[in-house]
Amino acid sequence: MKKHIRKVAENRKAIAPYNFVELPDQVVTAQLENNGKLYNNDRYYVDRHTGRIECTLTTSSPLYIRRGFTPEEFQEQREAKDCPDFFYIDPVTKKPVIPGSSLRGMLRTLIEIISYSKISQVSDYKRLFFRAVATSPEEDSLAEAYKQYIPSKINAGYLKHDGNSWFIHPARNIDIKSQSRDRKASSTSFAWVKEENLSSADFPQFKKFDDPGYLPQEIPVSFQNIKKPKGNYIAEDVTVPEKYPLNQGKLVASGNMKQNDDPESESIRTYHCVVFAPSSNPKKYKIDPDAIDNYLNALTEFQKQTPFDEKFGMLKEDRPVFYCQPEQGDIVTLFGHSPYFRIPYSPNGDGKAATVVDFIPEHLRDDSVIDIADALFGFVKRDKQPEEIQQSCAGRIFVSDATCVSSSDDIFMTQGVIIPKILASPKPTTYQHYLVQPQETNADKKNLKHYASKPSEETVIRGHKLYWHKGSYPDIQHPNPNEASDTQTTQIKPIKSGVHFQFTIHFENLSNVELGALMWIFDIAQNNRYRLSLGMGKPLGMGAVKIENNLYLNKRKIRYTKLFNNNYWETAESLDDNPDYQQFFENYMLEKLRQTGEFKDIPRIKMLLAMLSWESPALLQTRYMEIKREKNSLDGEPNEYKTRRVLPTPLQVMGIELEEDTTPSPSISRKKNHASPILKENQRVTFVNGQEVEAKVINLEKQQVQQGNKTKLKTIITYQIQGSDCKSKEEVNKQEVSISVGDIVTVKIEKAQGTSVRKVKRIEKS
């Protein structure tokens, strides 16, 4: 799988408040029974752990989680921005509470990263379209790709709705004799008119590009003649419909392409379109239903506002439409409300718009796989699974709400509400940030991979998106809230840093590995070098939290055999003040990944730790780039996105050297219950008693043992333990066993000594 360039040149480095933990090379499966399913949750297992983790969460930067609507507010259709209070449960005290669902979501995301879980919770709803392409192929790789998509001729017509389908009735074609001797005659169904040539007397209600409150318009017109002085067709004397009854049409004024809402700024556009009257030919072209879906799923805010429809955009009976003439048949796949309509990325060449999901390798989104995150938090498969694959399973981790235990007199940043800086939605079309740019691109603009590149073959998504921390007192307030648009601002009431919350995590039947994964996260969460992230405003540096914990384990047998312990109830619970379950988890991961050394030295894990680091990069290196930056821009010009700078890895941002990875990705086996091959002899890991590992049966020896007057039969099994430097034996008191030489089995280590395994016992699973 393609890896992101490890070292981007200084003059090609982008900056952002976010970065990515790279995709895993493989998905690591959970510990399953021989039938390929998880253990049943209908009993407590003696070799598994049940207990709780008592947690104290301390805010390290402002934290905000918005409360929900009351029934009355919901009935009034209030907007979320008008409900600034921090989340609470008690409407009387309004004491802040962190929802257990938020804590659970944070934990699951981190577990998915460290356990190499699948990337399945990604929406394929959002379609991807070409954006800026007004450059030469020599300068921009996207321009070269765009040339393969752009149609040679754009026509105009009118939308027609029939049943569940949309059609286009073509506009009248007008033949034009070229004014140039070396050009042939041609025809067109629309023409351009310069805005300054439209008479205010003829169109008193017409809003021009730079008028306040400008919006797209459609106005009946007529015109005298069509000429083609150079490249474009030009309509002459565009006026009221009555003046030239034989040459009628509709004036179509689209967006003014202003970059901001400043009333003083000027539009870069000067021309409008005139779509000729409908053709007398009754022939209509059907619009491909997939093209309709692509259009509706990618409506911009502009396409949802007047005169367009919030749900259907431009799709309205008799509305002018621009489209690409079908090359074969009568199906239209490309259309829009202006001649410069958006064209979808279609890397497979089938006309279907690409989604982010297309750029996730298939083996990383195989929903039939059960990974460690599934095993801990539960799952329900979206698609119906065959009988041998588990359809659903309940989770075994239960997270309570976190209640505030600090004095309620002084826990908020301010007494009132604040208006934070404006945060827009993510822009995955900024492919130089969101897609892997391999080493061979050298981060050069003309070589960059994009959404028209072949998925998996040329590029994949960068991975898990996380945000940099920005210290205990980040600058979150909007500098000029009175000048900002009401539709973009919001009100919040965040909690300040240093406030304490408490919550409990209950868990049942966790193996050493599963409990180790959970404690691995909590070990990081209480380390002063790191912080986790929670709540809103992460790009601004909000939501950094530290979590200290105590692990309590239950002794289930005692719990159900004794009622009292002296004068108290018997809880059969003990504090594990020196938990070392992380080692079980790390060993399991190293074994499955066929890795040696330290788990925290794996590049993917190092990237995660870099993103969680409390000592983050300088603030100037974690800001958003700007389209109009007045001072100290990256390239010396206002638009910092223009040269398509590439976002480096988090390790490069932190100044951590990492060599280019040339190791081929491990092969992915599709067989069920297939164990990893035995590691090479020099590939060793450290073992601990009680650990479950995979082993290869290399010898079976049957023996007769005389005990008094009786002769007993036994089998001595010799194993090669994965990662061990020696062979291990097990004595089974029967002659026939249900395994053969060469089988891969699971054994439990009963005696370990460093990198050697002295005694094991095979786990026989039903």
Stockholm file with secondary structure:
# STOCKHOLM 1.0

chainA/1-766         MKKHIRKVAENRKAIAPYNFVELPDQVVTAQLENNGKLYNNDRYYVDRHTGRIECTLTTSSPLYIRRGFTPEEFQEQREAKDCPDFFYIDPVTKKPVIPGSSLRGMLRTLIEIISYSKISQVSDYKRLFFRAVATSPEEDSLAEAYKQYIPSKINAGYLKHDGNSWFIHPARNIDIKSQSRDRKASSTSFAWVKEENLSSADFPQFKKFDDPGYLPQEIPVSFQNIKKPKGNYIAEDVTVPEKYPLNQGKLVASGNMKQNDDPESESIRTYHCVVFAPSSNPKKYKIDPDAIDNYLNALTEFQKQTPFDEKFGMLKEDRPVFYCQPEQGDIVTLFGHSPYFRIPYSPNGDGKAATVVDFIPEHLRDDSVIDIADALFGFVKRDKQPEEIQQSCAGRIFVSDATCVSSSDDIFMTQGVIIPKILASPKPTTYQHYLVQPQETNADKKNLKHYASKPSEETVIRGHKLYWHKGSYPDIQHPNPNEASDTQTTQIKPIKSGVHFQFTIHFENLSNVELGALMWIFDIAQNNRYRLSLGMGKPLGMGAVKIENNLYLNKRKIRYTKLFNNNYWETAESLDDNPDYQQFFENYMLEKLRQTGEFKDIPRIKMLLAMLSWESPALLQTRYMEIKREKNSLDGEPNEYKTRRVLPTPLQVMGIELEEDTTPSPSISRKKNHASPILKENQRVTFVNGQEVEAKVINLEKQQVQQGNKTKLKTIITYQIQGSDCKSKEEVNKQEVSISVGDIVTVKIEKAQGTSVRKVKRIEKS
#=GR chainA/1-766 SS CCCCCSCCCGGGBCCCSEEEEECCSSCCBCCCCTTSSCCCSSSCCTTSEEEEEEEEEEESSCBCCBCCCCHHHHHTTCCGGGCCSBCBSCTTTCCBEECHHHHHHHHHHHHHHHTTCCCCCCCCCSCCBCCCCCSCTTTCHHHHHHHHHSCSCEEEEEEEEETTEEEEEEBCCEEECCSSTTSCCEEESEEEEEGGGSCTTTCTTCCCTTSTTCCCEEEEEECSEEECSSSSCEEESCBCTTTCTTSEEEEEECCCCCSSCCTTSCCSCCEEEEEECBCSSCCCEEECHHHHHHHHHTCCTGGGSTTSBTTTBTCCTTCEEEEECCSSTTEECCEESSTTCCCBCCTTSSSCCCCGGGGSCGGGSCTTCCBHHHHHHCEECSSCCCTTSCCEECCSEEECCEEECSCTTSCBSSSSCBCBCCCCCCCTTCHHHHBCCCGGGTTCGGGCCCTTSCBTTTBCBCEEEEECCCCSSCCCBCSCGGGSCTTTCCCBCCBCTTCEEEEEEEEEEECHHHHHHHHHHHHHHTSTTBCEECSSCGGGTCCEEEEEEEEEEECHHHHTTCSEETTEECCCEEEESSCCHHHHHHHHHHHHHTCCSCGGGSHHHHHHHHHHBSSCCCGGGSSCCCSSCCSSCTTSSSCTTTTCCBCCCHHHHTTCCCCCCCCCCCCCCCSTTCCCCCCCTTCCCCCCTTCEEEEEEEEEEEEEEEETTEEEEEEEEEEEETTCSSEEEEEESSSCCSCCTTCEEEEEEEEEETTEEEEEEECCCC
#=GC SS_cons         CCCCCSCCCGGGBCCCSEEEEECCSSCCBCCCCTTSSCCCSSSCCTTSEEEEEEEEEEESSCBCCBCCCCHHHHHTTCCGGGCCSBCBSCTTTCCBEECHHHHHHHHHHHHHHHTTCCCCCCCCCSCCBCCCCCSCTTTCHHHHHHHHHSCSCEEEEEEEEETTEEEEEEBCCEEECCSSTTSCCEEESEEEEEGGGSCTTTCTTCCCTTSTTCCCEEEEEECSEEECSSSSCEEESCBCTTTCTTSEEEEEECCCCCSSCCTTSCCSCCEEEEEECBCSSCCCEEECHHHHHHHHHTCCTGGGSTTSBTTTBTCCTTCEEEEECCSSTTEECCEESSTTCCCBCCTTSSSCCCCGGGGSCGGGSCTTCCBHHHHHHCEECSSCCCTTSCCEECCSEEECCEEECSCTTSCBSSSSCBCBCCCCCCCTTCHHHHBCCCGGGTTCGGGCCCTTSCBTTTBCBCEEEEECCCCSSCCCBCSCGGGSCTTTCCCBCCBCTTCEEEEEEEEEEECHHHHHHHHHHHHHHTSTTBCEECSSCGGGTCCEEEEEEEEEEECHHHHTTCSEETTEECCCEEEESSCCHHHHHHHHHHHHHTCCSCGGGSHHHHHHHHHHBSSCCCGGGSSCCCSSCCSSCTTSSSCTTTTCCBCCCHHHHTTCCCCCCCCCCCCCCCSTTCCCCCCCTTCCCCCCTTCEEEEEEEEEEEEEEEETTEEEEEEEEEEEETTCSSEEEEEESSSCCSCCTTCEEEEEEEEEETTEEEEEEECCCC
//
